[in-house]
Amino acid sequence: MMEASGAIFEVRNAGFSYPGGVVGLVDASLTVAVGERIALLGANASGKSTLLQLLDGLQFAQTGSVLAFGTKLTEAAAETPPFSRFFRRQVGFLFQNSDVQLFSPTVEDEIAFGPLQLRLPQDEVRQRVEDMLQILGLQALRDRAPHTLSGGEKKRVALASLLSVGPSVLLLDEPTTGLDPRSQQALLELVAELHHAGLTTITATHDLGFAAEIASQAVVLSEEHRIVRDAPMREVLGDLDLLLQVNLIHSHAHEHGSYTHVHPHAHTLPHEHGGEPGGPPPGA
Amino acid sequence: MIPEWMRPDIAERATVGAEPALVSGRRGHGRYFVRKALSGFARAIAQDVVADRAASAPGLLQRIDARAKLLGMAILLVASTLAAKPLSLVTITGLCVALAVASRIPLRSLLRVWLSVPLFSLVIILPSALNVVTPGEAVAHVWHFGPGAHLGPWPLPVDMTVTSEGLFIAARFVLRTLACVSLVLITTATTRPTVLLSSLRSLGVPKVFVMVVAMMYRYLTLLIRTAEDLHFAKMSRTIEPGSTRAEQRWVASGMGFIFHRCRQLGDEVYQAMVSRGYEGEARFLHHAGLRSGDIAYVGFCALVSAAVLAASGVWR
């Protein structure tokens, strides 16, 4: 069912529960426009991954609906060409666990998998593999088996395997999990470059520092699996009450000379000191 | 806030080291089977890395395309199976040794195979050396049954002997096994397992089968590591080793966990495949054509096979 709309994704009151009644997402509504940089923020098990899976047509809304490129995402739509091929070409999903994503015997096979599924000519597939190996600095790993790679290398190969398809939307599920600071920075720079090239990115994370750098818009999910805020990143990061309420920051007590004060705390958020001894500091 | 029992016991710590009974070195019997099994798996993974290193070493066979190596091996395997003369089989084994040296395969690995394989094949073939199975000229006396002896409905000879014809058959069987195993060894030792698997497609093995085996190989390593982590996590919290029965119970629950993880992993991997456009049909990159060196290798294997079969009188 095609519906006229300029948005890439339109999520309307979508709900999803896993078998056994485990709630994944409740009454979620969201619109994603072309070129947006969105971060899905929420504590563990708040529904970020579920929402990404709904957007990638891997799970399907049990209540409400999810529209992608104007078409309602149903099991039939996601499995029937030509929409299924168009959709898979447009949307790339980086899984949290790279081992899940790297199922081919070698790095080269892994990068070639997506383009081959899209029935691209062999020459073009080869060219894309070469480009990806070069852009992500993976030439030396070409013939290596995925299980012999380090965490950072796996993540780069997983990203290369998505980008070789040529998507216009990237869904990134906790992309910094298990990465050292240097690999995190490299990933950040690459995603920034991709966004600059026109890609839309939706990143699920609970790392506020990373989110602030990778996205301009924040969608906050509560521990009750509901979207509680969809606003510019700066505005969301300034709302400490909201961040405390959804368990993205915690209250932290510490001493300053003769007085102790309590304030919301995340390792990436600034806070001010001062005020009367024993009293609450400004901005807390 | 912290309960008293959580505070480090300084007094107890002071006695450690001063008390010899704490380091008795006593080991429980039969309780270490899990550790042994897992260290065996870990060795297998390490062996995988060693094999990967040997496969990328500069050598003769490493320069040959995996498809050519597979084809050459298949031709020589057929010749080894059909060759009737022991000298032909010795020739093929000798060729394997020469190729192994030229490919810098550690001779240790060849020797290990040569010491174990003949032993096992000998156990299998030994009865055929006896006159009960292969009648012929007796070269050694084994047992005297006496006249009219029977084994159930089967009559037995008066004497059980080793015959020269039986010995010949046994020796040929051992040599054939040795030649075949050596052929497989030099091919697998000089080719990355992943490349070897993908080359099977060019020999007509169905694509889906190759894909499933490749994925099985890939995730087996991951699951072995999970099992190892599971064991280490338990070991790091084990103060007093449990009884064998308790260990067995733990192994059973660990197996259940791994099985569950397996299913979960299967679902997730399928989702990852679908996410990148998988519609149920395996597709692969086509390999580049064989080079002249690869074709020459296949031709050489075919020539040796023809010579071996001609010498054995197969075509007569």
Chai-1 contact restraints between the chains, C-beta under 6 A:
chainA,res_idxA,chainB,res_idxB,connection_type,confidence,min_distance_angstrom,max_distance_angstrom,comment,restraint_id
A,D56,B,S275,contact,1.0,0.0,6.0,A-B,restraint_1
A,L58,B,Q271,contact,1.0,0.0,6.0,A-B,restraint_2
A,R88,B,G277,contact,1.0,0.0,6.0,A-B,restraint_3
A,F93,B,S275,contact,1.0,0.0,6.0,A-B,restraint_4
A,F95,B,A272,contact,1.0,0.0,6.0,A-B,restraint_5
A,D99,B,L222,contact,1.0,0.0,6.0,A-B,restraint_6
A,V100,B,E268,contact,1.0,0.0,6.0,A-B,restraint_7
A,V100,B,V269,contact,1.0,0.0,6.0,A-B,restraint_8
A,V100,B,A272,contact,1.0,0.0,6.0,A-B,restraint_9
A,Q101,B,A272,contact,1.0,0.0,6.0,A-B,restraint_10
A,F103,B,M215,contact,1.0,0.0,6.0,A-B,restraint_11
A,F103,B,V269,contact,1.0,0.0,6.0,A-B,restraint_12
A,P105,B,T194,contact,1.0,0.0,6.0,A-B,restraint_13
A,P105,B,A214,contact,1.0,0.0,6.0,A-B,restraint_14
A,T106,B,T194,contact,1.0,0.0,6.0,A-B,restraint_15
A,A112,B,L285,contact,1.0,0.0,6.0,A-B,restraint_16
A,F113,B,R276,contact,1.0,0.0,6.0,A-B,restraint_17
A,G114,B,R276,contact,1.0,0.0,6.0,A-B,restraint_18
A,G114,B,G277,contact,1.0,0.0,6.0,A-B,restraint_19
A,L116,B,R283,contact,1.0,0.0,6.0,A-B,restraint_20
A,Q117,B,G277,contact,1.0,0.0,6.0,A-B,restraint_21
A,Q117,B,Y278,contact,1.0,0.0,6.0,A-B,restraint_22
A,L118,B,G277,contact,1.0,0.0,6.0,A-B,restraint_23
A,Q122,B,H286,contact,1.0,0.0,6.0,A-B,restraint_24
A,A145,B,T194,contact,1.0,0.0,6.0,A-B,restraint_25
A,H147,B,T221,contact,1.0,0.0,6.0,A-B,restraint_26
